[in-house]
Structures are given as C-alpha cells and as structure tokens.
Amino acid sequence: CALFIFSCGGGQTTEGTVIARVDGRKLTSQNIDSVFSFFKPDNNTLPALIENWVDNTVLYKAAVGAGFNKDRSLIKKRDDFYRALVVSSFLSHRSEKTIQVTKEAVRSYYKTNKNSFIRKEEVVSVEHYTTLIEGVGKTLRKEVLQGKNLTPDTTSFTRTLESVKKGRFIKELETPLFSSRNRIVGPIKAADCFHLFKIINRYKKGSQKTLSESYDEIYQRLYKQKAFEVSELILDSLKQTLNIYINP
C-alpha cells in the first residue's frame, strides 16, 4: 500500500514506517492493510482514515482505562454478535453454491410486480465531473458541449455516472440541477470543488423504472428469499442428526 503519507517522515522501525502513534499503539506501513481491511485506502481517503484511527484509539484506551473492557454485559453482547456472525457465515457458505437466480426469474418478478417499481421522487441521470480548478471546469464545459469523449485524468478531474434523486443531494448542486432545462449544468462550486453535470436522462416522480434499473434490487430480493428457504432446509437436516429435547 505505497501511499504518499509514507514519504512524509515519522520514523522508521522494523515494523515499517510509522504513520501515526498513540502512546504504544502504532499505525505503520506494515500493518495498515490489516487495520483498514474493509477499505481500500488511497491518497484521498487515507488522511481521514488515519485521523479516525487516532480518535478511536484514544477513546478505546480511555474506555479500557475505565474498565469497560471487563463489563459483563458488553462481553455478552460481543460474544452474541460473534456467535451470530459465525452462524451467518456458515449458512452463507453452505447455501451460496446451491442458490441460483436466473435472468428469467428476474424478468418474471419484474412483470408480476411492475407496480412496485415506480419512482418515488424525481431523478436525473448524469455524468458528474469534479475538479479543484475553476479553469479546468470551464474547459470541461466547452469540451462536453462539443461532444468530446473525455478520459478522466485523476490529477485534474474525475468523472462518475450517477442517478441523483431529488431531495438527497447537496442543496447548492441540487437546485440548479433540477431547475435547469439545459443539457449541461455547471461548473458550480460546492464543497471546495467545481462540479459539472451532463444530463443523460430526466425521470419524473411516479414514472416507471425499467427492468435494467430494477435488476439488482430484484436479484437481491430473490436471492434473500432463496437463501432463507435453503437455510431452513439446512437447519432441518442438521436437527435430524442430533438428539434434541425441549421441555414442554
């Protein structure tokens, strides 16, 4: 995980470069991947992750000092959570190979339940360009208007495809995005960046979602339904192998 922060000094040990330290606890270039195992740190997200690690380490140290790590109710909650996690992982492992959700099943579900896939708010589908430099934003606008196919350059701008729901976006961006009838909106300054939007589609509240838009949601619904059914079968088969007694 060779990120910029490693070159900023901070001391070298056999454990690697020290990125942050709270008393004896160290965050180093050797253990950072295991500490942030649920994230993929990059130069943009790493500073916030490091600050969060420091804050949590300080608070955990204080909590241990106050004896909360020996609190019986907390230990029971931890053990209950771990037990549930083990059971869930076991069921997932046993069932995932037997669960199949076909495209035909998704199509059939969509046709049968089409009325449940209605947009509850106005939605705009956009190409969203962001940059820290106002001049780059203005250049992007000209090139997008000219129909150029721009390749994102992370050193000057980024581009993402987004579906923006009205009422769930930054107000400074949402107001012009939904009030303008232009195909290109921006650049607009918000949250220390300049934002440019290329409108792909606009959808009114109450309009019908397409199958492609609903596909992932339907797939997850069907998968969870099948997973529950398979879990019940696994449980029944396991019960048959054990001597179970329940006091009436």
Solvent accessible surface area in square Angstrom, and as a share of the most:
residue,aa,sasa,rsa
1,C,67,0.40
2,A,102,0.79
3,L,30,0.15
4,F,83,0.34
5,I,40,0.20
6,F,42,0.17
7,S,99,0.64
8,C,90,0.54
9,G,47,0.45
10,G,55,0.53
11,G,42,0.41
12,Q,140,0.62
13,T,46,0.27
14,T,143,0.83
15,E,91,0.41
16,G,5,0.05
17,T,19,0.11
18,V,7,0.04
19,I,30,0.15
20,A,14,0.11
21,R,130,0.47
22,V,19,0.11
23,D,99,0.52
24,G,69,0.66
25,R,128,0.47
26,K,63,0.27
27,L,0,0.00
28,T,2,0.01
29,S,35,0.23
30,Q,130,0.58
31,N,49,0.25
32,I,0,0.00
33,D,80,0.41
34,S,81,0.53
35,V,59,0.34
36,F,16,0.07
37,S,74,0.48
38,F,190,0.79
39,F,126,0.53
40,K,186,0.79
41,P,13,0.08
42,D,61,0.32
43,N,81,0.42
44,N,136,0.70
45,T,64,0.37
46,L,0,0.00
47,P,63,0.39
48,A,67,0.52
49,L,23,0.11
50,I,20,0.10
51,E,112,0.50
52,N,80,0.41
53,W,19,0.07
54,V,46,0.26
55,D,71,0.37
56,N,79,0.41
57,T,11,0.06
58,V,74,0.43
59,L,119,0.59
60,Y,132,0.50
61,K,106,0.45
62,A,66,0.51
63,A,37,0.29
64,V,55,0.32
65,G,72,0.69
66,A,71,0.55
67,G,32,0.30
68,F,113,0.47
69,N,70,0.36
70,K,158,0.67
71,D,53,0.27
72,R,212,0.78
73,S,67,0.43
74,L,79,0.39
75,I,57,0.29
76,K,126,0.54
77,K,136,0.57
78,R,148,0.54
79,D,67,0.35
80,D,68,0.35
81,F,140,0.58
82,Y,143,0.54
83,R,181,0.66
84,A,61,0.47
85,L,90,0.45
86,V,73,0.42
87,V,75,0.43
88,S,60,0.39
89,S,60,0.39
90,F,80,0.33
91,L,45,0.22
92,S,59,0.38
93,H,111,0.50
94,R,108,0.40
95,S,5,0.03
96,E,88,0.40
97,K,161,0.68
98,T,92,0.54
99,I,16,0.08
100,Q,140,0.62
101,V,19,0.11
102,T,74,0.43
103,K,132,0.56
104,E,107,0.48
105,A,34,0.26
106,V,0,0.00
107,R,97,0.35
108,S,55,0.35
109,Y,51,0.19
110,Y,20,0.08
111,K,149,0.63
112,T,112,0.65
113,N,49,0.25
114,K,91,0.39
115,N,137,0.70
116,S,65,0.42
117,F,2,0.01
118,I,58,0.29
119,R,8,0.03
120,K,162,0.69
121,E,32,0.15
122,E,43,0.19
123,V,11,0.06
124,V,0,0.00
125,S,23,0.15
126,V,1,0.00
127,E,31,0.14
128,H,15,0.07
129,Y,5,0.02
130,T,31,0.18
131,T,7,0.04
132,L,134,0.67
133,I,96,0.49
134,E,84,0.38
135,G,41,0.39
136,V,35,0.20
137,G,1,0.01
138,K,109,0.46
139,T,68,0.39
140,L,6,0.03
141,R,77,0.28
142,K,131,0.55
143,E,44,0.20
144,V,4,0.02
145,L,90,0.45
146,Q,123,0.55
147,G,60,0.58
148,K,108,0.46
149,N,142,0.73
150,L,20,0.10
151,T,113,0.66
152,P,51,0.32
153,D,66,0.34
154,T,120,0.70
155,T,121,0.70
156,S,35,0.22
157,F,21,0.09
158,T,58,0.34
159,R,76,0.28
160,T,69,0.40
161,L,135,0.67
162,E,54,0.24
163,S,80,0.52
164,V,7,0.04
165,K,72,0.31
166,K,96,0.41
167,G,62,0.60
168,R,162,0.59
169,F,56,0.23
170,I,74,0.38
171,K,162,0.69
172,E,100,0.45
173,L,1,0.00
174,E,28,0.12
175,T,81,0.47
176,P,38,0.24
177,L,0,0.00
178,F,13,0.06
179,S,79,0.51
180,S,24,0.15
181,R,165,0.60
182,N,95,0.49
183,R,117,0.43
184,I,4,0.02
185,V,10,0.05
186,G,17,0.16
187,P,37,0.23
188,I,35,0.18
189,K,127,0.54
190,A,6,0.05
191,A,78,0.60
192,D,118,0.61
193,C,33,0.20
194,F,27,0.11
195,H,15,0.07
196,L,2,0.01
197,F,0,0.00
198,K,56,0.24
199,I,19,0.10
200,I,81,0.41
201,N,69,0.36
202,R,67,0.25
203,Y,56,0.21
204,K,164,0.70
205,K,147,0.62
206,G,46,0.44
207,S,35,0.22
208,Q,64,0.28
209,K,52,0.22
210,T,68,0.39
211,L,50,0.25
212,S,93,0.60
213,E,82,0.37
214,S,1,0.00
215,Y,63,0.24
216,D,108,0.56
217,E,72,0.32
218,I,0,0.00
219,Y,74,0.28
220,Q,95,0.42
221,R,88,0.32
222,L,21,0.10
223,Y,64,0.24
224,K,137,0.58
225,Q,101,0.45
226,K,71,0.30
227,A,25,0.19
228,F,137,0.57
229,E,85,0.38
230,V,29,0.17
231,S,22,0.14
232,E,74,0.33
233,L,121,0.60
234,I,14,0.07
235,L,79,0.39
236,D,73,0.38
237,S,56,0.36
238,L,67,0.33
239,K,96,0.41
240,Q,152,0.67
241,T,104,0.60
242,L,118,0.59
243,N,154,0.79
244,I,90,0.46
245,Y,170,0.65
246,I,144,0.73
247,N,116,0.60
248,P,155,0.97
